[in-house]
């Protein structure tokens, strides 16, 4: 008689979600933070994405890597949050995003200046700039993630760079 071994137990859904969270939560947070400019908003995107993942995964068509799909969902959730905030006309409590350029004594272009200038950019331009220059996405990936054409991605990147240049070189 040969011994028959049972197949390994199927991983529980919560185990698989935990694995996906461990693999992708930091990246989702980073993308959401850079797009929204807000730590609480980025935390909300991470939480909402992973809480809704079991239901949302039905829309995953396995055309690419799961990580790329999760990043695309994070981008869309972040942009939806920005649209919702704009419709509600919320004002950030800390006021950091409201300040376009720091005072003249702090004219050196540093991370704080860049973050503030990013906060002033329109959402459509900020998204393309962040995804291309910070996250390293190609124009094709940006176009797919944002639901725009490759040409529109290139135009928005050019406009975003120009606005950033003006914001960072404008005298106070």
N, C-alpha and C positions, 0 to 999 in steps of 0.2 A: 504494500500500500504506500502510495506517495502522500506526503503531507501537503495539504493545500493551505497556502497562506492567504489570509484575508487581505483585501486591498487596504491601503492606509485610510484612516478616517478622512472624510471630506472636511476641509477647513470650514469652520463656521463663518458666517457672513461678518460677524464682528471682528474675527481674526483678520480677515482679508481687508476690511476697512481700516483696521489698525495698521496693517502693513502699508496700505496706500497713504495713510496719513503720515506715517513715519518717513516714507519716501518723498512725499511731495508738499507737505504743509509749509516748510520753510520757504520753498520757492514760490508757492502761492501767496504767502504773506509778503514776500519781497516785491512781487509784481503788483499786488494790490496796493501796497504802501506807496510804491512809486507812481502808480496811476492816480490814487486818491489823495495822496499827500497827508494822510491821516492814519496814525497807528490804530485808533479805535475802529475806523472804517475797515482797515486791512484785517483786523481781528474778526470783524463781522463777516467779511467775505470768506475767510478761512472756515469759520464755524458754519456758515450757511452752505458753503460748498460741500463740506464733508458730511453734514447732517443730511443734506438732500441728495448725496451721491447714490445711495441705493436706488432711488427713483430715477435720477437723471441718467444713470448708466444704461438705461434702456435706449437712450438716444445715441449711445456710442456704437458706431457702425464698424469698428475694428478696421478702419482704413489706414490707420497709423498707430503710433505708439500711444499707450494709455497716458503717459506723462504729458505728451503734447496735447492730447485732448483735454486733460485736466487743466493745463495752462490756458488753453483757449476758453474754457468755461470760466476760469478765474478772471481773465481779461474782460469777458462779456459781463460778468457779475459786477466787476469794478466800474465799468462804464455805465451800467444800468444804475448803480448806486449814485454816480455823479449826476446822471440825468435826473434821478429822483430828487437829489439834493437841490439841483438847480431849479426844478419846478417848485419845490417847497421854499426856496430862497433862504436856506439855512446859512447862518454865519458861524464860522468856527469860533469856539470859545477862546482858544489861545491867541487868535488874531494873526498868527504867523503868515497865513496865506494871503491876508488882506494887504500886507506890506509888500509892495512891488520891489523896492530897492532899499537897502540899508542906508543909514546916514553916511555923510561924506567921510567921517573918520574911519569907516570900515570899508573903503572902496576896493580893497583887494578882492579879487574873485575867488571865493572859497566855496566850500560845500553849502554853507548856510545861504549865501547869495544865490547859488544855483537852485537850491530847493525853493527858495522864495520866488524866484523868477519862474520856475516850473509851475508853482501854484497860481501864477497870474495867467499863464497860457490858457487859451480855450481848450476844453477837454479833447476835442478832435485832434488838435495839434500836439498836445501833451502826450496823448496815447501813442501816436506814431513816433515821436521823438524818444520816448522812454523805451518803447519796444525795439527800435532800431539801434539807438546809440548806447543804451544801458544794458538791455537784455540781449542784444545781438541777433535779433530776428532779421530774416531777409524780407525784402519788400513783398515777395509772394506770400510768405507766412503772415505778415502783417495784414495784407489784403484779405486773406482767408479769415483771420481771426476777427477782423473788424467788419467784414462784409462789404469791402470796398474794392475798387480795381487797383491793380499794381501802379498805374499812372497816378491815381489819386493819392496813394501812399507816398510816392516820390514828391508830388507837389506839396503835400502837407508837411513832409519832412523839411523841404526847402523853406517853407513859410515859418515853421517852428524855429529853425535855426536862425532865420532873420530876426524874428521877434526876440529870441533869447539874446542875440547879439545886441539888439537895441536896449533891451532891459538891463543887460550887464554893463553896458558902456555909457548909459545915460547918466549925466551928472545929477547929483542929488539936489 
